């Protein structure tokens, strides 16, 4: 596919899959119309990069469906001054989107091969407000806490306690919670020290592995 074809496919993705499903945040729509999703998958999968569904990126991980990515970003109500923690860097696509929407992104990936792949993908786009870590994302990243927003790209049986502790007052976190077959996207807000939870929609993600997720298999 040529660059023009990618641009057309990306704009169609935004119009049909996002606007068509009532994603309204103009900043989210703009960044998803600009960041090259195909850049984050192997060249043999470029033709599928803008399809309405997830894509397998190896090592038991996926790049999420564009609508789900947009839905989660919109729900976080990100500000340009926000410090964000991302759990599950994957190939780096959502990380790149976050980098355009917030001030600084701290992102953790537990799979070494994906960590290095994401680092290269993000470096080649010239993004400089991202700090990557190889490790157990369920523990969060205490060194840079608290965070204005936390986004988790893998499902946990319960909301990991360290992530709740590292969420700033007034902060928002979104993550899939549930069992292997049935999960829900949950939006968490910390208000005056209280943790408020709201279930948004059913979903299906890969498992969050680690001490506060599913133990490594």
C-alpha positions as CSV (number, residue, x, y, z in Angstrom):
1,X,0.0,0.0,0.0
2,X,1.2,3.5,-0.7
3,X,1.2,6.4,1.8
4,X,-1.9,8.0,0.2
5,X,-3.7,4.7,0.6
6,X,-2.8,4.6,4.3
7,X,-4.0,8.1,4.8
8,X,-7.3,7.3,3.1
9,X,-7.7,4.1,5.2
10,X,-6.9,6.0,8.4
11,X,-9.5,8.8,7.7
12,X,-12.1,6.2,6.8
13,X,-11.3,4.3,10.0
14,X,-12.0,7.5,12.0
15,X,-15.1,8.4,10.2
16,X,-16.8,5.0,10.2
17,X,-15.4,3.2,13.3
18,X,-15.1,6.1,15.7
19,X,-17.3,9.0,14.7
20,X,-19.9,6.5,13.4
21,X,-19.9,5.0,17.0
22,X,-20.2,8.4,18.7
23,X,-16.6,9.0,19.7
24,X,-16.8,12.8,20.1
25,X,-13.5,13.9,21.7
26,X,-11.9,16.0,18.9
27,X,-8.4,15.6,20.2
28,X,-8.7,11.8,20.2
29,X,-10.2,11.8,16.7
30,X,-7.5,14.1,15.4
31,X,-4.6,12.1,16.8
32,X,-6.1,8.8,15.6
33,X,-6.4,10.3,12.1
34,X,-2.7,11.2,12.2
35,X,-0.7,8.5,14.0
36,X,0.1,5.7,11.4
37,X,-1.3,2.5,12.9
38,X,0.3,0.4,10.2
39,X,3.7,1.5,11.5
40,X,3.1,-0.7,14.6
41,X,2.4,-4.0,12.9
42,X,4.5,-6.2,10.6
43,X,4.5,-5.3,7.0
44,X,2.6,-8.4,6.1
45,X,-0.3,-7.1,8.2
46,X,-0.4,-3.6,6.9
47,X,-3.4,-4.3,4.8
48,X,-5.3,-5.1,8.0
49,X,-4.0,-2.2,10.1
50,X,-7.1,-0.1,9.8
51,X,-9.7,-2.8,10.0
52,X,-12.4,-2.9,12.6
53,X,-10.8,-5.4,15.0
54,X,-7.7,-6.3,17.0
55,X,-4.5,-7.6,15.4
56,X,-2.2,-10.3,16.8
57,X,1.3,-8.9,17.3
58,X,2.8,-12.0,18.7
59,X,3.9,-13.2,22.2
60,X,0.2,-13.6,23.2
61,X,-0.5,-9.9,22.7
62,X,-2.7,-7.8,20.4
63,X,-3.1,-4.3,19.1
64,X,-6.6,-3.4,20.2
65,X,-9.5,-2.6,18.0
66,X,-9.4,1.1,17.0
67,X,-12.8,1.8,18.6
68,X,-11.8,0.3,21.9
69,X,-8.6,2.4,21.9
70,X,-10.5,5.6,21.2
71,X,-13.2,4.7,23.7
72,X,-10.6,4.3,26.5
73,X,-8.8,7.5,25.6
74,X,-12.0,9.5,25.5
75,X,-13.1,8.1,28.9
76,X,-9.8,9.3,30.5
77,X,-10.6,13.0,29.5
78,X,-6.8,13.6,29.1
79,X,-5.3,17.0,29.4
80,X,-2.1,18.3,27.9
81,X,-0.6,18.7,31.4
82,X,-1.3,15.1,32.5
83,X,1.2,12.6,33.6
84,X,0.1,9.1,32.4
85,X,1.0,5.6,33.3
86,X,0.3,2.9,30.7
87,X,0.4,-0.7,31.6
88,X,1.0,-3.0,28.6
89,X,3.0,-1.1,26.0
90,X,2.6,-3.8,23.4
91,X,3.8,-2.6,20.0
92,X,3.6,1.1,21.2
93,X,0.5,2.3,19.2
94,X,-1.6,3.4,22.1
95,X,1.6,4.9,23.7
96,X,2.1,7.1,20.6
97,X,-1.5,8.3,20.8
98,X,-1.1,9.1,24.5
99,X,2.2,11.0,23.8
100,X,0.2,13.4,21.6
101,X,-2.6,13.9,24.2
102,X,-0.7,14.3,27.5
103,X,2.6,15.7,28.8
104,X,4.6,12.7,29.8
105,X,3.9,8.9,29.3
106,X,5.4,6.3,31.6
107,X,4.8,2.8,30.0
108,X,5.6,-0.7,31.2
109,X,5.8,-3.9,29.1
110,X,6.6,-7.3,30.6
111,X,7.6,-9.1,27.3
112,X,11.2,-8.3,26.3
113,X,10.6,-8.7,22.6
114,X,7.7,-6.4,22.6
115,X,9.5,-3.9,24.8
116,X,12.3,-3.5,22.3
117,X,10.0,-3.5,19.3
118,X,7.9,-0.7,20.9
119,X,11.0,1.3,21.8
120,X,12.1,1.2,18.1
121,X,8.6,2.0,16.8
122,X,8.3,5.0,19.1
123,X,11.9,6.2,18.5
124,X,11.4,6.2,14.7
125,X,8.4,8.6,15.1
126,X,10.6,11.0,17.1
127,X,8.4,11.0,20.2
128,X,10.4,12.3,23.2
129,X,7.9,12.5,26.1
130,X,7.8,8.7,26.7
131,X,9.7,6.7,29.3
132,X,9.7,2.9,28.9
133,X,10.3,0.2,31.4
134,X,10.6,-3.6,31.1
135,X,8.8,-5.2,34.1
136,X,5.7,-6.2,35.9
137,X,3.0,-3.7,35.1
138,X,0.6,-4.8,37.8
139,X,3.0,-3.2,40.3
140,X,2.8,0.1,38.5
141,X,5.8,2.5,38.6
142,X,6.1,4.0,42.1
143,X,9.1,6.1,41.2
144,X,7.1,8.6,39.2
145,X,3.7,8.4,41.0
146,X,1.2,9.8,41.4
147,X,-0.3,9.8,37.9
148,X,-3.2,11.9,36.6
149,X,-4.3,9.0,34.4
150,X,-3.6,5.3,34.2
151,X,-4.6,3.0,31.3
152,X,-4.3,-0.7,31.5
153,X,-4.3,-2.7,28.2
154,X,-4.8,-6.2,29.7
155,X,-7.5,-7.7,31.9
156,X,-7.1,-8.2,35.7
157,X,-9.3,-10.3,38.0
158,X,-9.4,-7.3,40.3
159,X,-8.2,-3.7,40.1
160,X,-4.5,-3.9,41.1
161,X,-3.9,-2.3,44.5
162,X,-0.6,-0.6,43.6
163,X,-2.3,1.2,40.7
164,X,-5.0,2.6,43.0
165,X,-2.3,3.8,45.3
166,X,-0.4,5.5,42.5
167,X,-3.4,7.3,41.1
168,X,-3.4,11.0,41.9
169,X,-6.3,12.8,43.7
170,X,-8.7,13.7,40.9
171,X,-7.0,11.0,38.7
172,X,-8.7,8.6,36.3
173,X,-7.9,5.0,35.5
174,X,-9.5,2.7,32.9
175,X,-8.9,-1.0,32.7
176,X,-10.7,-4.3,31.8
177,X,-11.7,-6.3,34.9
178,X,-13.1,-9.8,35.0
179,X,-12.6,-13.4,34.2
180,X,-11.1,-15.1,31.1
181,X,-14.3,-15.1,29.1
182,X,-16.3,-12.1,30.5
183,X,-14.8,-8.7,31.2
184,X,-15.9,-5.1,31.6
185,X,-14.1,-1.9,31.0
186,X,-14.2,-0.1,34.3
187,X,-13.5,3.6,34.8
188,X,-12.0,4.5,38.2
189,X,-11.8,8.0,39.7
190,X,-10.2,9.1,42.9
191,X,-12.3,11.9,44.6
192,X,-11.4,13.2,48.0
193,X,-9.5,10.0,48.8
194,X,-12.5,7.8,47.8
195,X,-12.3,5.4,44.9
196,X,-15.3,5.6,42.6
197,X,-15.9,2.8,40.0
198,X,-18.2,2.9,36.9
199,X,-18.7,-0.1,34.5
200,X,-18.7,1.2,31.0
201,X,-19.1,-1.7,28.5
202,X,-18.2,-5.4,28.0
203,X,-14.9,-6.2,26.4
204,X,-12.3,-8.9,25.9
205,X,-8.6,-8.4,26.5
206,X,-5.5,-10.6,27.0
207,X,-4.6,-11.3,30.6
208,X,-2.6,-9.0,32.7
209,X,0.3,-11.1,34.0
210,X,2.1,-10.3,37.2
211,X,1.9,-10.2,41.0
212,X,-1.5,-8.3,41.0
213,X,-2.8,-9.7,37.8
214,X,-2.8,-13.3,36.7
215,X,0.4,-15.1,37.8
216,X,2.8,-15.8,35.0
217,X,2.1,-19.1,33.3
